[in-house]
Amino acid sequence: MIFGYVPPEYVNDEIRELLAPAVKRGGNDWDEVATMLADMRAQCWMAMDDKPRMAVVTRMDGDVGEIWLLGGNNRKDWLHFLPTLEAGLRGGGAVKGRLTGRKGWKRVLAPFGWVCEGEDMVKDLAQ
C-alpha cells in the first residue's frame, strides 16, 4: 500500500466516491471541495494498492492544519501513514493539527499524540 498527495487534476470518480459520505456528513458539496483543491486551499491524499482505499482532504485554517474530509472503508488503510500526513501539514505551515468528527477518533488517534480539545482532536505539530 502506498500513500501520497494527489494533484487536483488526478482526483477521479473513485476518490470522489470514497469522500462522498464525508462531504455530505459535513454539509459540504463536491463543487466547493473541488474548487478548494483546484486553487490549493485544500489538498487530497490517498492510500492505495491496486485501487484507491482511503482518501483524505486537508486544509489550512491559519496555522492549523485540518484533516477536513476522510473517506474509505478501513482506517488501517491510512492510519500508519498519519505521520506522513502530519509532515505534509507541517510543510504547509501548520503548527497544530485538528480533526473534528466522531468521538471514536479519540481512541484511535490517542496513540499518535492527538488529544481532545472540546469537540476536536488536536496535536501540536510544531515539535
WOZIPE-V856415 format. One record per pair of residues at least 12 apart in sequence whose C-alpha atoms are under 6 Angstrom apart, sorted by the first residue. I is the first residue (numbers start at 1). J is the second residue. Records with the same first field share a line. If there is no record, write none. Layout:
I: J, J
This chain:
1: 48, 49
2: 47, 48
3: 46, 47
4: 45, 46
5: 44, 45
6: 44, 45
8: 37, 38
18: 71, 72
19: 71
22: 69
42: 58, 59
43: 57, 58
44: 56, 57
47: 78
53: 72
54: 71, 72
55: 70, 71
56: 69, 70
57: 69
63: 94, 95
64: 94, 96, 97
65: 89, 94, 97
66: 97, 98, 99
67: 99
95: 125, 126
96: 123, 124, 125
97: 122, 123
98: 121, 122
99: 120, 121
100: 120
